[in-house]
């Protein structure tokens, strides 16, 4: 069964941190690049970061230096460590392959940054 389950979202204050996790079924995860995406209210979904099977990473300019993507290939899990959060980081965060597959989107996890 194809499945992606995101978790770890919540409410954070500006300057705070959150760590997101995404558990993926093996058919999605194994030997594939994985990405984190986000969609803010009224905006299109955008790529936040991606990580290749071997561990190379790439980040959107808006999060570079603040967010860190990582993966545990033994656990079929990808993570997003988010530091120095800003109100503009508020969005629903999703994981998917990179490039994404339309039929793989999960429920996402809500991140709200507010004082």
C-alpha positions as CSV (number, residue, x, y, z in Angstrom):
1,X,0.0,0.0,0.0
2,X,1.3,3.4,-1.0
3,X,1.3,5.6,2.1
4,X,2.9,8.8,3.4
5,X,2.2,9.9,7.0
6,X,3.4,13.3,8.1
7,X,3.6,14.3,11.8
8,X,5.2,16.8,14.2
9,X,3.4,20.0,13.2
10,X,1.9,22.4,15.7
11,X,2.0,25.9,17.1
12,X,5.4,27.6,17.5
13,X,6.5,31.1,18.4
14,X,8.6,33.1,16.0
15,X,12.1,32.1,16.5
16,X,11.1,28.7,17.7
17,X,11.7,25.2,16.3
18,X,9.7,22.2,15.2
19,X,10.7,18.8,13.8
20,X,8.5,17.2,11.2
21,X,8.6,13.5,10.4
22,X,7.3,11.6,7.4
23,X,6.9,7.8,7.4
24,X,6.7,6.4,3.9
25,X,6.0,2.9,2.6
26,X,9.0,1.2,1.1
27,X,7.7,1.5,-2.5
28,X,7.7,5.3,-2.2
29,X,10.9,5.7,-0.3
30,X,13.4,3.2,-1.4
31,X,16.1,4.5,-3.8
32,X,14.1,7.7,-4.4
33,X,14.7,11.3,-3.7
34,X,12.2,12.7,-1.1
35,X,11.0,16.2,-0.6
36,X,9.1,18.4,1.8
37,X,6.5,20.8,0.4
38,X,4.2,23.3,1.9
39,X,1.0,25.2,1.1
40,X,0.1,28.4,2.8
41,X,-3.5,29.6,2.8
42,X,-4.4,31.1,-0.6
43,X,-1.1,30.1,-2.2
44,X,0.2,27.3,-4.4
45,X,2.0,24.4,-3.0
46,X,5.8,24.9,-3.1
47,X,8.9,22.9,-2.6
48,X,10.7,23.5,0.7
49,X,13.6,21.0,0.4
50,X,14.6,17.7,-1.1
51,X,17.1,15.0,-0.3
52,X,18.6,12.4,-2.6
53,X,18.9,8.7,-1.8
54,X,22.6,9.3,-1.0
55,X,21.9,12.3,1.2
56,X,22.6,15.3,-1.0
57,X,20.2,18.1,-0.2
58,X,18.7,21.3,-1.7
59,X,16.6,24.0,-0.2
60,X,14.3,26.8,-1.2
61,X,16.0,30.2,-0.7
62,X,13.3,31.2,1.8
63,X,14.4,28.4,4.3
64,X,18.0,27.9,3.5
65,X,20.1,28.2,6.7
66,X,17.1,27.6,8.9
67,X,15.7,24.2,7.8
68,X,17.5,20.9,7.6
69,X,16.1,17.9,5.7
70,X,17.4,14.4,6.6
71,X,16.4,10.8,6.1
72,X,16.8,7.5,7.8
73,X,16.8,4.9,5.0
74,X,16.5,2.0,7.4
75,X,13.2,3.5,8.8
76,X,11.8,4.8,5.5
77,X,11.5,8.1,7.2
78,X,12.3,11.7,6.2
79,X,12.6,14.6,8.6
80,X,12.5,18.3,8.4
81,X,14.1,20.2,11.3
82,X,12.8,23.8,11.3
83,X,14.6,26.4,13.3
84,X,14.2,30.2,13.6
85,X,10.7,29.9,12.5
86,X,8.9,32.9,11.0
87,X,5.2,33.7,10.7
88,X,5.5,33.2,6.9
89,X,6.4,29.6,7.5
90,X,2.8,29.0,8.5
91,X,1.4,26.3,6.1
92,X,0.4,22.7,5.8
93,X,3.6,20.7,5.2
94,X,3.6,17.6,3.1
95,X,6.2,15.1,2.1
96,X,6.3,13.3,-1.3
97,X,8.9,12.1,-3.7
98,X,11.0,14.7,-5.5
99,X,9.8,15.3,-8.1
100,X,6.4,14.7,-6.6
101,X,3.8,12.3,-7.7
102,X,0.3,13.6,-7.7
103,X,-1.2,10.4,-6.4
104,X,1.2,10.3,-3.4
105,X,0.0,13.3,-1.4
106,X,-0.9,12.6,2.2
107,X,-2.9,14.6,4.7
108,X,0.0,16.9,5.6
109,X,0.7,18.4,9.0
110,X,-0.2,21.9,10.0
111,X,2.6,24.3,11.1
112,X,1.5,27.6,12.6
113,X,4.0,30.2,13.7
114,X,2.5,32.9,15.8
115,X,3.1,34.8,19.0
